[in-house]
């Protein structure tokens, strides 16, 4: 019996059957793997484009809106009495923007992201508490009561030590998620590509074996299967490389500089808060001025790193912002000189007055950093869109071509088996 079984295993019909089963199996496997990888890549990039990146942007907007609200509240207090309408409107708009961004962010966070949910919950509780303190300070300030300064100090302390760090942490979490997701898909789908190459090699070897077994050089069915697999392989390689290149470009020209520029804008707003809070508390003996100088130093280092990183989009805006920061540092030195001379009103005018040099340079730096953030964000989203578009139809095409390959294998080998009946 073992001898008979061994002899049967060496017969041509059984060899052709085994060959057909093996080829069909690997053709199906390669098509399924290609479809799964492409579908997974498309879904992830769609999620990145439609949910994760907008959420990271909303987190940055939360920080910015809260920072603007705090700066407006401080400016209003420095104005004394009834604050200017423009400043009051700026505060009201910033608080409204922060509240709207909190709602948008809450709707976009995945249920499994417990860290972000916790941060948003704490922000949602803290913002009303902050606005309540500001309103109490405002009422007392309008009535000329010194206690208003204490309430504003408590509100600003809450903003600087609690709310803004929470918003910054939320942005960092979401920004890191954007970079991580893009980095995962900055390479072509190599497993599917390799498997298709193995399938193509198997088909070529199968044709050589079949030619030796049947004395026929060409097999139309296997040629059709080879063409289908080749088409799938070329499509996948081209689309995969283009998609990976688009994702990598979006990462280098969008996600990474966007993250650093957003951090830069946050540092800019922190420096502005140090400058105005030092005036409110009439305390520039060391702490606030030291923090201001450190923030400008950190910002200069960060912007230099962004430019040296080879950023294309937003480079001109960053250069303008950098010059504004230098002028801001000079204006701050003049502010400190006025304080040293006992001219508090003059220092306030430089810091927050309509023609105040410090206020103008800060506004210029913040505006141009915002423009640069917008341009790098556009580069990021455009790159992701190109990556998604490149993969359109590929998953369905891979399955269809795999089906054609299976049909070609069956059509090519079935007649050879019938010859032995």
Helices and strands as residue ranges (DSSP letters): H 2-9, H 12-47, I 48-52, H 53-79, H 85-108, H 114-142, H 147-158, I 159-163, H 164-184, H 190-214, H 220-250, I 251-255, H 256-280, H 287-308, H 315-340, H 344-352, H 357-390, H 394-418
